[in-house]
Amino acid sequence: MTNQNEKKLITEIVGLARNQGLAVHSENAQLNETGMDFQVVFAEDDTGMSWVLRKPRRSDVVDRAASEGRTLAFLRANLTADVPDWNIHTPELIAYPMLEGTPAAGIDLEQKQYVWNMNHQPPSDGFVHTLAEILAELHGMDQTSAGQSGIEVIMPENFRKMTAESMVDVKNKLGVSKQLWERWQTWINDDAYWPGFSALIHGDLHPPHILIGQNEHVTGLLDWTEAKVADPAKDFIFFQMLFGEEETARLLEYYDRAGGRIWAKMQEHISEMQAAYPLEVAKFALQTQQEGHIKMALEALGVKSD
């Protein structure tokens, strides 16, 4: 049973959609609060079609959503996997027809863990194979065309420079453990790890953003807020965090076979990028300035919070 606050929020978000001429209903609508950037309601219209209604949590999300909209327009024209088709895009609301498929996992907010909708220990061959194919296709897209469509393009040397600058900024503002800092510096200063090319990446490829269909085959990808042309290793971090290095080696083997571009120290680079993931947590916390996010960042950075 939804509580009063949830009902109120559902009514508000459904009202925003109805104001835009979308005839969705509050009855049987479901609220999803797991996203960091959006509050989401799943609701049906008069014809029984299911819609995803996204309300930005903060003003900084609105600017990034404009970028996401441009990315989706490019992807719908170029990627074979399903991606959202925004019918409504205002500063207050984004709405699109729900895609077919089921997220690979949901999130239990109380337990702070994934609730899986697939085999994941280990993931099935069908899942790994189709994910590899989609990533190879995505990463192989023409960067010039992506840039011309308004997608941010970061050259390899700039991505590395920006990562180094983020390390210093986070160290100055929040601190970082000596052990982690030394590991980061070894990685950032060793050319062997770093690719000499960029690729169009999803940028936030964790299980709730991966849609699966029959036989756990990947059918589509959601939430392209972090998409840009940057270091392709970033799209393998969550996979390795969840499934380990051995499974990542299997994914990379399929990715290579599907035409993905790999380099000698790619998997080691993914491991070091994983060790630097606290940077992402810290940058997000510095952006939101929310106490819970700051605490989470300090923990990830190995810094004792008061």
C-alpha positions in Angstrom: 0.0 0.0 0.0 1.4 3.4 -0.9 1.6 6.0 1.8 0.1 9.5 1.6 3.4 11.1 0.5 3.8 8.6 -2.4 0.2 9.1 -3.5 0.7 12.9 -3.4 3.9 12.6 -5.5 2.3 10.3 -8.0 -0.7 12.7 -8.4 1.7 15.6 -8.9 3.8 13.8 -11.6 0.8 12.4 -13.3 -0.7 16.0 -13.2 2.4 17.3 -15.0 1.9 14.8 -17.7 -1.8 15.5 -18.1 -0.9 19.2 -18.4 1.2 18.3 -21.4 -1.8 16.5 -23.0 -0.8 12.9 -22.0 -3.9 11.1 -20.7 -2.2 9.0 -18.0 -3.9 8.0 -14.7 -2.9 7.9 -11.0 -4.8 4.6 -10.5 -2.4 1.7 -10.3 0.5 4.0 -11.0 3.8 3.1 -9.3 6.5 5.4 -7.9 10.2 4.5 -8.2 12.5 6.6 -6.0 15.8 4.6 -6.6 17.3 7.1 -9.1 19.7 9.8 -7.9 18.6 12.3 -10.5 14.9 11.6 -11.2 11.8 10.6 -9.4 10.0 8.2 -11.7 6.3 7.2 -12.0 5.1 4.3 -14.2 1.5 5.0 -15.3 -1.0 3.8 -18.0 -2.9 6.0 -20.5 -6.4 5.6 -21.7 -5.4 2.9 -24.2 -3.6 0.8 -21.6 -0.1 1.8 -22.8 2.5 2.1 -20.1 4.5 5.3 -19.8 7.6 6.3 -17.9 7.3 9.8 -16.3 10.6 11.3 -15.0 10.6 14.4 -12.7 14.1 16.0 -12.2 15.2 16.1 -8.5 17.5 19.2 -8.9 18.1 22.1 -11.3 21.5 20.7 -12.5 19.7 17.6 -13.8 17.6 19.8 -16.2 20.7 20.9 -18.1 22.1 17.4 -18.4 18.7 16.2 -19.5 18.9 18.5 -22.5 22.1 16.8 -23.5 20.6 13.4 -22.9 17.7 14.3 -25.3 20.2 15.1 -28.1 22.0 11.8 -27.4 18.8 9.8 -27.6 17.9 11.4 -30.9 21.3 10.3 -32.3 21.0 6.8 -30.9 17.5 6.1 -32.2 18.8 6.8 -35.7 22.0 4.7 -35.3 21.8 2.0 -32.6 19.9 -1.3 -33.0 19.2 -1.7 -29.3 16.1 0.0 -27.9 16.5 3.4 -26.2 13.8 5.7 -24.8 11.8 7.9 -27.2 11.0 11.1 -25.3 7.5 12.3 -26.3 7.5 15.0 -23.7 10.6 17.0 -22.6 10.2 20.1 -20.5 12.2 21.3 -17.5 9.5 19.8 -15.2 9.0 16.5 -16.9 10.3 13.9 -19.3 7.8 11.2 -20.5 8.2 8.3 -22.9 6.5 5.0 -23.7 7.9 2.2 -21.6 10.2 0.0 -23.5 9.8 -3.8 -23.8 12.0 -5.9 -21.6 12.8 -6.1 -17.9 15.7 -4.3 -16.1 18.5 -6.8 -15.3 18.0 -5.7 -11.7 16.0 -3.3 -9.5 17.2 -1.7 -6.3 16.0 -2.4 -2.8 16.5 1.0 -1.2 16.1 -0.3 2.4 18.6 -3.1 2.0 20.8 -1.0 -0.4 21.3 -3.9 -2.8 20.2 -5.1 -6.2 17.1 -7.3 -6.7 18.0 -9.4 -9.7 15.7 -10.4 -12.5 18.3 -12.7 -14.1 20.9 -15.3 -13.3 23.9 -13.4 -12.1 26.3 -15.9 -10.4 27.6 -16.1 -13.1 25.6 -14.1 -15.7 24.3 -16.3 -18.6 26.1 -16.6 -21.9 23.2 -15.0 -23.7 23.4 -11.9 -21.5 27.1 -11.5 -21.8 27.2 -12.1 -25.5 24.4 -9.6 -26.4 25.8 -7.0 -24.0 29.2 -7.3 -25.7 27.5 -6.9 -29.1 25.6 -3.8 -28.1 28.7 -2.2 -26.5 30.9 -3.0 -29.6 28.2 -1.4 -31.8 27.9 1.7 -29.5 31.6 2.2 -29.1 32.1 1.8 -32.8 29.8 4.7 -33.8 31.2 7.6 -35.7 32.5 10.2 -33.3 32.3 13.1 -35.7 28.6 12.5 -36.3 28.1 12.1 -32.5 29.8 15.4 -31.8 27.8 17.2 -34.6 24.6 15.9 -32.9 25.5 17.8 -29.7 27.1 14.9 -27.7 30.1 15.9 -25.6 33.4 14.7 -27.1 36.4 14.2 -24.9 39.7 13.3 -26.5 41.8 10.6 -24.7 44.5 13.0 -23.5 41.8 15.4 -22.2 39.9 12.6 -20.4 43.2 11.6 -18.6 43.9 15.2 -17.8 40.4 15.7 -16.4 40.7 12.6 -14.3 44.0 13.8 -12.8 42.4 17.2 -12.1 39.4 15.5 -10.4 41.8 13.6 -8.2 43.5 16.8 -7.0 40.1 18.6 -6.5 38.6 15.8 -4.5 41.7 15.4 -2.4 41.7 19.1 -1.6 37.9 19.3 -0.8 37.2 15.9 0.8 40.5 14.1 1.3 41.6 10.7 0.2 43.5 7.8 1.9 47.2 7.7 1.3 47.0 4.1 -0.1 44.3 5.1 -2.6 46.0 8.3 -3.6 49.3 6.5 -4.4 47.4 3.9 -6.5 45.7 6.6 -8.4 49.0 8.4 -9.1 50.7 5.2 -10.4 47.8 4.6 -12.8 47.4 8.2 -14.0 51.1 8.5 -14.8 51.6 5.1 -16.7 50.9 5.5 -20.4 50.6 1.7 -20.8 47.1 1.6 -19.2 45.5 4.4 -21.3 43.8 4.0 -24.7 44.9 6.3 -27.5 41.3 6.7 -28.6 37.8 7.6 -27.3 34.4 6.0 -28.0 30.7 6.9 -27.6 29.9 5.4 -24.2 26.8 5.0 -22.1 28.7 6.1 -19.0 26.4 4.6 -16.2 25.9 1.0 -17.2 24.6 -0.6 -14.1 21.9 -3.4 -14.1 18.8 -1.2 -13.7 19.7 0.5 -16.9 20.1 -2.7 -18.9 16.9 -4.2 -20.3 16.7 -7.9 -21.0 14.2 -10.1 -22.9 13.9 -13.8 -23.8 16.9 -15.9 -22.7 18.3 -12.9 -20.8 19.3 -11.3 -24.1 20.0 -7.6 -23.8 17.3 -5.6 -25.7 17.8 -2.0 -24.7 19.6 0.5 -22.5 18.0 3.2 -20.3 19.2 6.4 -18.7 21.7 8.0 -21.0 22.4 11.1 -18.7 26.2 10.3 -18.6 26.7 9.5 -22.3 29.6 11.1 -24.1 32.5 10.3 -26.3 35.2 9.3 -23.8 37.2 6.4 -22.4 35.4 3.1 -23.4 36.7 1.3 -20.3 34.1 3.2 -18.3 31.3 1.0 -19.7 32.9 -2.1 -18.1 33.4 -0.9 -14.5 30.0 -1.9 -13.1 30.2 -5.3 -14.8 33.6 -5.9 -13.2 32.4 -4.6 -9.8 29.5 -7.0 -9.8 30.8 -10.1 -11.6 34.6 -10.0 -11.1 37.6 -10.0 -13.3 37.1 -13.5 -14.8 33.6 -12.6 -16.0 34.9 -9.3 -17.4 37.5 -11.2 -19.4 34.7 -13.2 -20.9 32.8 -10.0 -21.8 35.9 -8.5 -23.3 36.5 -11.7 -25.4 33.0 -11.4 -26.8 33.4 -7.7 -27.3 36.6 -8.2 -29.2 34.9 -10.8 -31.4 32.0 -8.4 -32.1 34.4 -5.8 -33.4 35.1 -3.9 -30.1 38.4 -2.1 -30.0 40.7 -3.4 -27.2 44.3 -2.8 -26.2 46.9 -4.8 -24.3 46.2 -3.4 -20.8 42.5 -2.8 -21.2 41.4 -5.1 -18.3 44.0 -3.7 -16.0 42.9 -0.2 -16.9 39.3 -1.2 -16.0 40.5 -2.5 -12.7 42.3 0.8 -12.0 39.3 2.8 -13.1 37.3 0.7 -10.7 39.7 1.7 -7.9 39.2 5.3 -8.9 35.3 5.0 -8.8 35.3 6.9 -5.5 36.1 9.9 -7.6 32.6 9.6 -9.3 30.9 9.3 -5.9 32.8 12.3 -4.7 32.1 14.5 -7.7 28.4 13.6 -7.4 28.5 14.5 -3.6 30.2 17.8 -4.3 27.6 18.6 -6.9 24.5 17.9 -4.7 26.1 18.9 -1.4 23.7 16.6 0.4 24.9 15.2 3.7 24.2 11.6 2.9 26.1 11.8 -0.4 29.1 13.5 1.3 29.2 10.8 3.9 29.0 8.1 1.2 31.9 9.8 -0.7 34.1 10.1 2.4 33.6 6.4 3.1 34.5 5.5 -0.5 37.6 7.7 -0.3 38.8 6.0 2.9 38.4 9.2 4.9 37.0 9.2 8.4 33.9 11.4 8.7 33.1 13.2 11.9 
